[in-house]
Amino acid sequence: MPTFSRLGQAQPRSWLRRLMPSMFQRRLRLLALGVIAVCALLCVQMARLTVTDHADLQARAESVLTRVRLIPTSRGRILDRKQRVLAQDRPAYDICVAYEVITGKWSYKKARRDAFRDNKATWGELDPIDREALVARYTDHYSQQVERLWQDLASVSQVDLSEIEAQKARVIERVQQVASHIWLKRLEQRTEQGQDVELADVAQPISEQRADHPLILGASADTLAFARRMIDLGETDDRYAVWQQVSVMPSRQREYPSDTMTVEVDRSHFPGPLRSDKPAVVQVNGIASLIVGNMRDTWKEDFDQKPFRAAGKIDLKGYISGDRTGSTGIESAQEDRLRGTRGRITEDLETLKQYRLEPTPGRDVSLTIDAHLQARIQALMDPSLGLTKRQPWHQRNIPESEIGRPLNGAAVVLDIASSQILAAVSLPTMGREEIANNPKAYLDDHINQPYINRPVAMPYQPGSTVKPLVLSSAITQGKLGLHEEIECHGYLGFPDTSTSNRYRCWIYKQFNSTHGPLDGPHAIAASCNIFFYTLGRRLGARGLTQWFARFGLGSTLGCGLNEEVAGDLPDLARADDPNTPGFGVHDAINMGIGQGPIRWTPIQAACAYAALVRGGYLITPTFLMNNASQRSEDLRMDSRGVEAAIQGLDLCVNDPTGTANHIYTEVDGQRKRENTINIEGVKVYAKTGTADAVALRVDSDGDGVITTRDTVVRDGDHAWFVGLVQRAGSSRPDYVVVVVVEYAGSGGAVSGPIANQILYAMRSEGYL
């Protein structure tokens, strides 16, 4: 039978036979392409599973087949220069509770399990609301167990229940931070791989959510015994089942054995009104605490910087929830060295074999400070002894209301040869126990600021203590002849009278007198402002700033503490900009006497004076033994200028006209002249400074910004004494002693007697 085309024409059957193989081939090709596409997709998926997601999948598989337990490590010790322990880990035990109990999830899971067990037959017929209502009837039993658990722990450990609740909240916050961090990292990784996923797709439980967390730290023997009895009871008595979620874990508690000492202070060499043949016994708290530092709980930033788990790999030194880290001082600055590496026990659940990796303890850190010298200096600066209280002889016309007010300040002792810091006292200082009992008083005291490590973190106007640096720089720079004299008329000569009145010498303001013609050494001894106003104008603001910067001002010195600040200097990088503050002629004049746009810290003062003693060779100071980051630099100073500065420091103490030579006190109504330095067998060179300071204000209007409208709580002059101390038999000074007392008055009258007693403390510890 013929077939027909669309036009009705007959077609032979041979055409159909030719057409059928062609159709079959096309279908075969399409089928082959489909198979190839499916195979390609399978290959891509296999590649993703074996390459891209290999680490993640392997970690999941291993978590099922293995059980890992971490072995705690120990933190390194912090030691003083004589190997006395300032900080160390103490073995202890913590009472830990499962995270699900802390969050309350355990009670719900147990109640849901019981509800399902008792209602299997009808469970599938219940809608979600009815199921939850049924579970709620079982929840009370377990919730009551959990509440009794918290009450029992509080009672036996004598820890307030509110503190346990606070610790629970801290645990939950830390774990949530870690979980969020890990989930976001997973999300970023999957997104970078081109996968279309949401946060819920990667929010798998992390190990911290399945772990036990410490709630009672450093538990006593009685607490441990009670916990172990209750854990055993929970194995057999369902009424105490929650105790099966409690564990006793070994831990480490940080302790500071040298934080408190009792010091006997010899007062037989104190200024007359404070002198006594009977020694004073002082309980000193917080010895070097601002140097040693503190620990804190880990934050999200710590997990970001050093995660325990990242990209499928584990860093046993990384942070996990519950870890602690250095917060301030050496504990923070030397965290990487002090922090140990935890160990690990990996158990194969199929073979029951265990693989143990031992922990590596942290390394010790040795400091340059002498804890006993630090304690002695802190004791003699205790306000109860009177040296750091406002006294009538500190300056003229002190208001009666000011007499007896405690003073704040700092003291530094530096070994010149090594530039090692032997002591660095900050006043006021609070003991660790005192801070723990009243942290609000510590952190909210914005007037006394006990949390600031003043020797390194508080910059002050230096006043006249910079004059030896200005003199030696001017001679080196050729701005002053070696024996050149400058006439002191009581004021700096300017064409207009108003400016002349502005730049007056202290002797003119106080006594309507003048110093007359002075050379460099005698200008230092007399602390003549006119002499150094003149040198400031000759050197210029740029020249002074350059020299101050070479002496270490305006930059951190790398002493080993993160809290160190740079102080203040005009910005040399912008010196040619006419709008840059600090480079005018009046700035130069003021900087010549240590006023104007310049502030330095006590350790910067010690560093600069030590450089003078070395003939212009600067070595940065350090709190760390064997500090590889210590820098040295030859300042290329004219030795004659250095010698002139040292001679001036000698005259300042040992010439009757020197500002560090004597003080006037009053005993039984009689005015008495006393030597500022009365220790025998030691030679002292020094410069005093009475620096006009910026008033201290507090935020009295509560707007969060301190302005000139806010209340002034401290005003006046900072009192400085910077001395060079030479042992008997030495050819040059061996130590620098720096004392600064805030808003206290005359440097010679206030800080001089403190420096004198520091010398006696150094002798007691074998340094002099």
Summary of the structure (lengths in Angstrom):
residues: 768
radius of gyration: 37.5
end to end distance: 132.3
largest distance: 150.0
contacts: 2466
relative contact order: 0.09
helix: 43%
strand: 21%
